Amino acid sequence: MGEEENRGTQRSYNAVCVLLGHNERLLEFIFEPGDKRLRQRAGILKEDFWNFEEHEQLLIRVALDLWSGSGHVQLWEMTEAWDRNDWQRFQAAIELVASV
């Protein structure tokens, strides 16, 4: 993995951490322990998140969209479910991803 790709991965990982509010349970569900790789393919993760609350499922899907575009979240889902804190974390995560 090249230096630019490493920076991009680190930026995406940091953005997901911010979006999820550094929630260890959610981060451990998404990522390999101690690594910045998905624990499983995104489709499998989405099939396995049934034991999470609906709000957490949406956060996981948005995190997967930030990571690889594989969460398939519609904006209306976010506008119906999120509170001010969710939007603030989302904005901070987007700013991290967009920073160059």
N, CA, C and O atoms as a MOPAC input file, in Angstrom:
PM7 MOZYME 1SCF
protein

 N      0.84700 1    -1.17400 1     0.00000 1
 C      0.00000 1     0.00000 1     0.00000 1
 C      0.89000 1     1.23400 1     0.00000 1
 O      1.80400 1     1.35200 1     0.81700 1
 N      0.61500 1     2.16100 1    -0.93100 1
 C      1.41300 1     3.36000 1    -1.04900 1
 C      1.11400 1     4.36700 1     0.05000 1
 O      0.12800 1     4.25300 1     0.77700 1
 N      1.99100 1     5.35100 1     0.14900 1
 C      1.84200 1     6.36600 1     1.19600 1
 C      0.53300 1     7.13300 1     1.06500 1
 O     -0.13800 1     7.39500 1     2.06400 1
 N      0.16500 1     7.49700 1    -0.17000 1
 C     -1.09200 1     8.22900 1    -0.38600 1
 C     -2.29400 1     7.36600 1    -0.00400 1
 O     -3.24800 1     7.85700 1     0.59900 1
 N     -2.24600 1     6.09200 1    -0.35400 1
 C     -3.34000 1     5.18100 1     0.00500 1
 C     -3.42600 1     5.01100 1     1.51700 1
 O     -4.52300 1     4.95000 1     2.07200 1
 N     -2.27700 1     4.93400 1     2.18800 1
 C     -2.25600 1     4.86100 1     3.65800 1
 C     -2.89600 1     6.08600 1     4.28600 1
 O     -3.66300 1     5.97100 1     5.24200 1
 N     -2.58100 1     7.26300 1     3.74900 1
 C     -3.17900 1     8.49300 1     4.27800 1
 C     -4.67900 1     8.49700 1     4.06200 1
 O     -5.43500 1     8.90200 1     4.94500 1
 N     -5.12100 1     8.04300 1     2.87800 1
 C     -6.54600 1     7.98300 1     2.59600 1
 C     -7.26600 1     7.01500 1     3.52000 1
 O     -8.36500 1     7.30300 1     3.99500 1
 N     -6.64600 1     5.86800 1     3.77600 1
 C     -7.23300 1     4.88300 1     4.68300 1
 C     -7.29800 1     5.44200 1     6.09400 1
 O     -8.30800 1     5.28300 1     6.78000 1
 N     -6.23500 1     6.09200 1     6.53200 1
 C     -6.21600 1     6.67800 1     7.87400 1
 C     -7.27700 1     7.76300 1     8.00900 1
 O     -7.95600 1     7.85400 1     9.03200 1
 N     -7.41400 1     8.58600 1     6.96800 1
 C     -8.42200 1     9.65400 1     6.97200 1
 C     -9.82500 1     9.05900 1     7.05200 1
 O    -10.66200 1     9.53700 1     7.81900 1
 N    -10.08300 1     8.01700 1     6.26200 1
 C    -11.39700 1     7.36600 1     6.29000 1
 C    -11.65700 1     6.69600 1     7.63300 1
 O    -12.76400 1     6.77200 1     8.16500 1
 N    -10.64200 1     6.04600 1     8.17600 1
 C    -10.78200 1     5.39900 1     9.48100 1
 C    -11.09900 1     6.43500 1    10.56200 1
 O    -11.99200 1     6.23000 1    11.38400 1
 N    -10.36400 1     7.54300 1    10.55500 1
 C    -10.61200 1     8.60700 1    11.53500 1
 C    -12.02200 1     9.17000 1    11.38700 1
 O    -12.68500 1     9.46300 1    12.38200 1
 N    -12.47600 1     9.32000 1    10.15000 1
 C    -13.81900 1     9.84300 1     9.90400 1
 C    -14.88200 1     8.89300 1    10.45200 1
 O    -15.85800 1     9.33500 1    11.05700 1
 N    -14.69600 1     7.59800 1    10.24300 1
 C    -15.64900 1     6.61800 1    10.76300 1
 C    -15.64900 1     6.64300 1    12.29000 1
 O    -16.70800 1     6.57000 1    12.91300 1
 N    -14.47600 1     6.74600 1    12.88700 1
 C    -14.39000 1     6.82000 1    14.36000 1
 C    -15.15200 1     8.02800 1    14.89100 1
 O    -15.87800 1     7.92000 1    15.87900 1
 N    -14.99000 1     9.17000 1    14.24400 1
 C    -15.69400 1    10.38700 1    14.65600 1
 C    -17.19800 1    10.20300 1    14.47500 1
 O    -17.97700 1    10.50400 1    15.37900 1
 N    -17.60400 1     9.71200 1    13.31200 1
 C    -19.02600 1     9.50700 1    13.04400 1
 C    -19.66700 1     8.62700 1    14.11100 1
 O    -20.77400 1     8.91000 1    14.56900 1
 N    -18.98100 1     7.56800 1    14.50300 1
 C    -19.52300 1     6.62300 1    15.47900 1
 C    -19.29600 1     7.06800 1    16.92100 1
 O    -19.60900 1     6.33000 1    17.85500 1
 N    -18.75900 1     8.25400 1    17.10300 1
 C    -18.52500 1     8.77400 1    18.44900 1
 C    -17.52900 1     7.91800 1    19.22100 1
 O    -17.60300 1     7.82400 1    20.44600 1
 N    -16.59300 1     7.29200 1    18.50000 1
 C    -15.56400 1     6.41900 1    19.09100 1
 C    -16.18600 1     5.28400 1    19.91400 1
 O    -15.59200 1     4.81400 1    20.88400 1
 N    -17.37100 1     4.85700 1    19.51900 1
 C    -18.07900 1     3.76900 1    20.19800 1
 C    -17.36100 1     2.45200 1    19.89600 1
 O    -17.40100 1     1.95800 1    18.76900 1
 N    -16.71100 1     1.89700 1    20.90300 1
 C    -15.89800 1     0.69100 1    20.72300 1
 C    -16.71500 1    -0.47900 1    20.17800 1
 O    -16.23100 1    -1.22900 1    19.33100 1
 N    -17.92700 1    -0.63600 1    20.64800 1
 C    -18.77600 1    -1.75000 1    20.20200 1
 C    -19.02500 1    -1.66600 1    18.69400 1
 O    -18.93500 1    -2.67300 1    17.99100 1
 N    -19.33700 1    -0.47100 1    18.20200 1
 C    -19.58300 1    -0.29600 1    16.77800 1
 C    -18.30100 1    -0.43100 1    15.96600 1
 O    -18.29900 1    -1.04300 1    14.89800 1
 N    -17.22400 1     0.13500 1    16.46600 1
 C    -15.95000 1     0.04500 1    15.75700 1
 C    -15.45800 1    -1.39600 1    15.67100 1
 O    -14.94600 1    -1.81700 1    14.63400 1
 N    -15.61000 1    -2.14800 1    16.75100 1
 C    -15.19800 1    -3.55100 1    16.73800 1
 C    -16.07600 1    -4.38600 1    15.81900 1
 O    -15.62600 1    -5.39900 1    15.28300 1
 N    -17.31500 1    -3.97400 1    15.63400 1
 C    -18.18700 1    -4.68100 1    14.70600 1
 C    -17.72400 1    -4.46400 1    13.26600 1
 O    -17.78300 1    -5.38200 1    12.44800 1
 N    -17.26600 1    -3.25500 1    12.96000 1
 C    -16.90700 1    -2.91200 1    11.58200 1
 C    -15.48500 1    -3.34200 1    11.21900 1
 O    -15.25800 1    -3.90600 1    10.14900 1
 N    -14.53900 1    -3.07600 1    12.10300 1
 C    -13.12800 1    -3.25100 1    11.74900 1
 C    -12.48400 1    -4.46000 1    12.41100 1
 O    -12.89600 1    -4.90700 1    13.48200 1
 N    -11.45400 1    -4.97700 1    11.73600 1
 C    -10.59700 1    -6.00500 1    12.32800 1
 C     -9.95900 1    -5.40900 1    13.58200 1
 O     -9.55900 1    -4.24500 1    13.57000 1
 N     -9.85600 1    -6.18200 1    14.65700 1
 C     -9.20600 1    -5.65900 1    15.86900 1
 C     -7.76700 1    -5.21700 1    15.57100 1
 O     -6.97300 1    -5.97000 1    15.00800 1
 N     -7.46100 1    -4.00200 1    15.95800 1
 C     -6.11400 1    -3.46400 1    15.79100 1
 C     -5.72400 1    -3.19000 1    14.35000 1
 O     -4.54100 1    -3.02000 1    14.05600 1
 N     -6.69300 1    -3.14300 1    13.44400 1
 C     -6.38300 1    -2.93200 1    12.03300 1
 C     -7.39900 1    -1.96200 1    11.43600 1
 O     -8.48300 1    -1.75600 1    11.98100 1
 N     -7.02900 1    -1.38600 1    10.33100 1
 C     -7.91700 1    -0.44700 1     9.64200 1
 C     -8.49400 1    -1.10500 1     8.39400 1
 O     -8.50400 1    -0.51600 1     7.31300 1
 N     -8.97700 1    -2.34200 1     8.56200 1
 C     -9.64200 1    -3.06900 1     7.48900 1
 C    -11.00700 1    -3.51900 1     7.99100 1
 O    -11.19900 1    -3.78900 1     9.17700 1
 N    -11.94700 1    -3.59200 1     7.05700 1
 C    -13.25700 1    -4.10100 1     7.44800 1
 C    -13.11600 1    -5.53000 1     7.94400 1
 O    -12.33400 1    -6.31500 1     7.40900 1
 N    -13.87800 1    -5.85200 1     8.96700 1
 C    -13.85400 1    -7.19500 1     9.55700 1
 C    -14.37700 1    -8.22100 1     8.55800 1
 O    -13.88700 1    -9.34900 1     8.50300 1
 N    -15.36600 1    -7.82800 1     7.77400 1
 C    -15.95900 1    -8.66800 1     6.73300 1
 C    -16.39300 1    -7.75900 1     5.59400 1
 O    -16.37300 1    -6.53500 1     5.72300 1
 N    -16.78100 1    -8.35900 1     4.48600 1
 C    -17.31100 1    -7.55400 1     3.39000 1
 C    -18.51700 1    -6.76000 1     3.89200 1
 O    -19.23500 1    -7.19200 1     4.79300 1
 N    -18.71500 1    -5.60700 1     3.29600 1
 C    -19.79300 1    -4.70700 1     3.74300 1
 C    -21.15900 1    -5.39100 1     3.70500 1
 O    -21.95700 1    -5.22500 1     4.62700 1
 N    -21.43200 1    -6.14800 1     2.66300 1
 C    -22.72100 1    -6.82400 1     2.57100 1
 C    -22.95900 1    -7.79700 1     3.71000 1
 O    -24.07700 1    -7.91300 1     4.21100 1
 N    -21.91400 1    -8.49400 1     4.11900 1
 C    -22.02500 1    -9.43500 1     5.24000 1
 C    -22.22200 1    -8.67200 1     6.54400 1
 O    -23.01200 1    -9.08300 1     7.39400 1
 N    -21.51100 1    -7.57100 1     6.70300 1
 C    -21.69600 1    -6.74900 1     7.90900 1
 C    -23.14600 1    -6.29200 1     8.02000 1
 O    -23.73800 1    -6.34200 1     9.09800 1
 N    -23.71500 1    -5.84800 1     6.90100 1
 C    -25.10800 1    -5.37500 1     6.93400 1
 C    -26.08000 1    -6.50900 1     7.24200 1
 O    -27.12000 1    -6.27800 1     7.85900 1
 N    -25.76400 1    -7.70900 1     6.83000 1
 C    -26.61500 1    -8.85300 1     7.15700 1
 C    -26.50700 1    -9.23000 1     8.62900 1
 O    -27.45700 1    -9.74700 1     9.21700 1
 N    -25.33700 1    -8.96500 1     9.22500 1
 C    -25.06800 1    -9.37500 1    10.60700 1
 C    -25.42400 1    -8.32700 1    11.65500 1
 O    -25.27800 1    -8.59300 1    12.84800 1
 N    -25.88200 1    -7.15300 1    11.25300 1
 C    -26.10900 1    -6.11600 1    12.26900 1
 C    -27.52300 1    -6.10100 1    12.83500 1
 O    -27.92800 1    -5.11400 1    13.45000 1
 N    -28.26000 1    -7.15000 1    12.64300 1
 C    -29.64200 1    -7.23900 1    13.12000 1
 C    -29.77100 1    -7.07200 1    14.62800 1
 O    -30.82500 1    -6.65300 1    15.10600 1
 N    -28.72100 1    -7.39100 1    15.39600 1
 C    -28.80800 1    -7.27900 1    16.85400 1
 C    -28.50200 1    -5.86200 1    17.36100 1
 O    -28.52000 1    -5.62000 1    18.56700 1
 N    -28.22600 1    -4.94200 1    16.45700 1
 C    -28.01800 1    -3.55000 1    16.83800 1
 C    -29.34300 1    -2.80300 1    16.75300 1
 O    -30.23800 1    -3.18400 1    15.99900 1
 N    -29.45400 1    -1.73800 1    17.53300 1
 C    -30.63600 1    -0.88400 1    17.45000 1
 C    -30.70400 1    -0.24400 1    16.06300 1
 O    -29.69000 1    -0.12100 1    15.37600 1
 N    -31.89200 1     0.15500 1    15.66700 1
 C    -32.09700 1     0.75200 1    14.34800 1
 C    -31.18800 1     1.96900 1    14.12900 1
 O    -30.63000 1     2.14700 1    13.04700 1
 N    -31.04800 1     2.78900 1    15.14900 1
 C    -30.18500 1     3.96500 1    15.06900 1
 C    -28.73500 1     3.55500 1    14.81200 1
 O    -28.04500 1     4.18200 1    14.00800 1
 N    -28.27700 1     2.51300 1    15.48900 1
 C    -26.90400 1     2.03000 1    15.31100 1
 C    -26.71900 1     1.42700 1    13.91700 1
 O    -25.66200 1     1.58400 1    13.30700 1
 N    -27.73500 1     0.74300 1    13.42000 1
 C    -27.66700 1     0.17900 1    12.07200 1
 C    -27.47100 1     1.28700 1    11.04000 1
 O    -26.68600 1     1.14400 1    10.10200 1
 N    -28.18500 1     2.38300 1    11.22200 1
 C    -28.04300 1     3.51500 1    10.30500 1
 C    -26.63500 1     4.09600 1    10.39500 1
 O    -26.03400 1     4.41300 1     9.36900 1
 N    -26.10500 1     4.24000 1    11.59800 1
 C    -24.74000 1     4.74400 1    11.75100 1
 C    -23.73800 1     3.81400 1    11.07000 1
 O    -22.79900 1     4.28000 1    10.42500 1
 N    -23.93100 1     2.51900 1    11.20800 1
 C    -23.02900 1     1.55800 1    10.56100 1
 C    -23.10700 1     1.69700 1     9.05000 1
 O    -22.08100 1     1.67700 1     8.37100 1
 N    -24.30600 1     1.83700 1     8.52100 1
 C    -24.46500 1     1.99400 1     7.07500 1
 C    -23.81100 1     3.28100 1     6.56900 1
 O    -23.18000 1     3.28100 1     5.51200 1
 N    -23.96000 1     4.37900 1     7.32100 1
 C    -23.31200 1     5.63600 1     6.92200 1
 C    -21.79700 1     5.47000 1     7.00600 1
 O    -21.07000 1     5.95800 1     6.14100 1
 N    -21.31800 1     4.78500 1     8.04200 1
 C    -19.87600 1     4.52300 1     8.16300 1
 C    -19.37500 1     3.72800 1     6.95900 1
 O    -18.29800 1     4.01200 1     6.43500 1
 N    -20.14200 1     2.74400 1     6.52000 1
 C    -19.75200 1     1.96300 1     5.33900 1
 C    -19.77400 1     2.82200 1     4.08000 1
 O    -18.95600 1     2.62700 1     3.18100 1
 N    -20.70400 1     3.77000 1     4.01000 1
 C    -20.69700 1     4.70400 1     2.87800 1
 C    -19.44300 1     5.57300 1     2.90300 1
 O    -18.83000 1     5.80100 1     1.86000 1
 N    -19.06000 1     6.05600 1     4.06800 1
 C    -17.82600 1     6.84600 1     4.16900 1
 C    -16.61700 1     6.00100 1     3.80000 1
 O    -15.68600 1     6.49000 1     3.16100 1
 N    -16.63000 1     4.74700 1     4.19700 1
 C    -15.48300 1     3.86500 1     3.98300 1
 C    -15.36300 1     3.46000 1     2.52000 1
 O    -14.28800 1     3.56000 1     1.92900 1
 N    -16.47600 1     2.99800 1     1.93400 1
 C    -16.35700 1     2.43100 1     0.58700 1
 C    -17.58300 1     2.65300 1    -0.29900 1
 O    -17.66500 1     2.09600 1    -1.39300 1
 N    -18.52300 1     3.45100 1     0.16200 1
 C    -19.73500 1     3.67300 1    -0.62500 1
 C    -20.67200 1     2.48400 1    -0.62200 1
 O    -21.51300 1     2.35800 1    -1.51200 1
 N    -20.54400 1     1.61100 1     0.35900 1
 C    -21.29800 1     0.36300 1     0.35500 1
 C    -22.41900 1     0.30400 1     1.38700 1
 O    -23.00200 1    -0.75900 1     1.60200 1
 N    -22.72800 1     1.43000 1     2.02800 1
 C    -23.79100 1     1.43800 1     3.02900 1
 C    -25.16100 1     1.67900 1     2.43900 1
 O    -26.17400 1     1.27100 1     3.00600 1
 N    -25.18800 1     2.35200 1     1.28300 1
 C    -26.42300 1     2.61800 1     0.53400 1
 C    -27.47300 1     3.33900 1     1.38000 1
 O    -28.63400 1     2.93500 1     1.44000 1
 N    -27.03500 1     4.41100 1     2.02600 1
 C    -27.93800 1     5.21500 1     2.84800 1
 C    -28.55300 1     6.31100 1     1.99300 1
 O    -27.88100 1     6.92200 1     1.16200 1
 N    -29.81900 1     6.54500 1     2.20500 1
 C    -30.52800 1     7.64100 1     1.56200 1
 C    -30.57300 1     8.81400 1     2.54600 1
 O    -30.75400 1     8.61100 1     3.74700 1
 N    -30.41300 1    10.01100 1     2.04800 1
 C    -30.39800 1    11.19400 1     2.90100 1
 C    -31.65200 1    11.29100 1     3.76300 1
 O    -31.57200 1    11.69400 1     4.92300 1
 N    -32.79900 1    10.93100 1     3.21800 1
 C    -34.04200 1    11.01900 1     3.98900 1
 C    -33.98600 1    10.14700 1     5.24700 1
 O    -34.59500 1    10.48900 1     6.26000 1
 N    -33.26200 1     9.02500 1     5.19100 1
 C    -33.14900 1     8.17500 1     6.37600 1
 C    -32.45200 1     8.92200 1     7.50400 1
 O    -32.84300 1     8.82500 1     8.66700 1
 N    -31.42600 1     9.65800 1     7.14700 1
 C    -30.67800 1    10.42400 1     8.14000 1
 C    -31.52200 1    11.56700 1     8.69100 1
 O    -31.52500 1    11.81300 1     9.89800 1
 N    -32.24600 1    12.27500 1     7.80100 1
 C    -33.02700 1    13.42000 1     8.26100 1
 C    -34.16500 1    12.99400 1     9.18100 1
 O    -34.57100 1    13.76100 1    10.05400 1
 N    -34.68000 1    11.79200 1     8.99800 1
 C    -35.76300 1    11.31000 1     9.85600 1
 C    -35.27200 1    10.78100 1    11.20300 1
 O    -36.02000 1    10.80100 1    12.18100 1
 N    -34.04200 1    10.31500 1    11.26600 1
 C    -33.59700 1     9.58600 1    12.45500 1
 C    -32.59500 1    10.33400 1    13.32600 1
 O    -32.49600 1    10.05500 1    14.52100 1
 N    -31.86600 1    11.25800 1    12.76600 1
 C    -30.73400 1    11.82300 1    13.49000 1
 C    -31.08300 1    13.05100 1    14.31000 1
 O    -31.96900 1    13.83500 1    13.96900 1
 N    -30.33800 1    13.18500 1    15.42200 1
 C    -30.44300 1    14.38200 1    16.24800 1
 C    -29.24000 1    15.28700 1    15.96100 1
 O    -28.40000 1    14.98800 1    15.11200 1
 N    -29.18700 1    16.37700 1    16.68100 1
 C    -28.12900 1    17.36500 1    16.47300 1
 C    -26.73700 1    16.76600 1    16.63900 1
 O    -25.83800 1    17.09400 1    15.86500 1
 N    -26.53800 1    15.90000 1    17.62300 1
 C    -25.22500 1    15.29100 1    17.84700 1
 C    -24.80400 1    14.41100 1    16.68000 1
 O    -23.64300 1    14.43100 1    16.27200 1
 N    -25.74300 1    13.64100 1    16.14200 1
 C    -25.42800 1    12.80900 1    14.98500 1
 C    -24.96500 1    13.67100 1    13.81100 1
 O    -23.98100 1    13.35500 1    13.14200 1
 N    -25.69100 1    14.76600 1    13.57400 1
 C    -25.33100 1    15.64800 1    12.46000 1
 C    -23.98600 1    16.32300 1    12.68800 1
 O    -23.22400 1    16.50900 1    11.74000 1
 N    -23.68600 1    16.69000 1    13.91800 1
 C    -22.39300 1    17.31100 1    14.19900 1
 C    -21.25100 1    16.32500 1    13.96300 1
 O    -20.22200 1    16.68600 1    13.39300 1
 N    -21.43800 1    15.07300 1    14.40300 1
 C    -20.40400 1    14.05500 1    14.16100 1
 C    -20.26900 1    13.77200 1    12.66000 1
 O    -19.16100 1    13.59400 1    12.15500 1
 N    -21.40400 1    13.73400 1    11.95200 1
 C    -21.38200 1    13.50900 1    10.51200 1
 C    -20.61900 1    14.63300 1     9.81100 1
 O    -19.78300 1    14.37100 1     8.94600 1
 N    -20.90100 1    15.86700 1    10.17700 1
 C    -20.21600 1    17.00200 1     9.56400 1
 C    -18.70900 1    16.92600 1     9.82300 1
 O    -17.91100 1    17.15800 1     8.91500 1
 N    -18.32500 1    16.60500 1    11.04900 1
 C    -16.90000 1    16.48500 1    11.36700 1
 C    -16.26400 1    15.34600 1    10.57300 1
 O    -15.12600 1    15.46300 1    10.11900 1
 N    -16.99600 1    14.24600 1    10.40700 1
 C    -16.47100 1    13.10600 1     9.63800 1
 C    -16.28500 1    13.48300 1     8.17900 1
 O    -15.27300 1    13.12900 1     7.57400 1
 N    -17.24800 1    14.19600 1     7.60400 1
 C    -17.14300 1    14.61900 1     6.20500 1
 C    -15.95700 1    15.56200 1     6.02400 1
 O    -15.23700 1    15.46700 1     5.03000 1
 N    -15.75100 1    16.46000 1     6.96500 1
 C    -14.61800 1    17.36900 1     6.89100 1
 C    -13.30100 1    16.60000 1     6.92600 1
 O    -12.35100 1    16.98000 1     6.24300 1
 N    -13.22800 1    15.52200 1     7.71200 1
 C    -12.00100 1    14.70800 1     7.74000 1
 C    -11.77400 1    14.01200 1     6.40200 1
 O    -10.65300 1    13.98500 1     5.89400 1
 N    -12.83100 1    13.45300 1     5.83500 1
 C    -12.70200 1    12.75300 1     4.56300 1
 C    -12.31100 1    13.73100 1     3.45200 1
 O    -11.51300 1    13.39800 1     2.57600 1
 N    -12.87000 1    14.91900 1     3.49700 1
 C    -12.62200 1    15.89900 1     2.43500 1
 C    -11.27400 1    16.61400 1     2.56500 1
 O    -10.80600 1    17.22900 1     1.60700 1
 N    -10.65500 1    16.53600 1     3.73700 1
 C     -9.37400 1    17.23700 1     3.92200 1
 C     -8.27900 1    16.56500 1     3.10100 1
 O     -8.20100 1    15.34000 1     3.00600 1
 N     -7.45800 1    17.38900 1     2.52800 1
 C     -6.37500 1    16.85200 1     1.68700 1
 C     -5.04600 1    17.24300 1     2.25300 1
 O     -4.00800 1    16.89100 1     1.69300 1

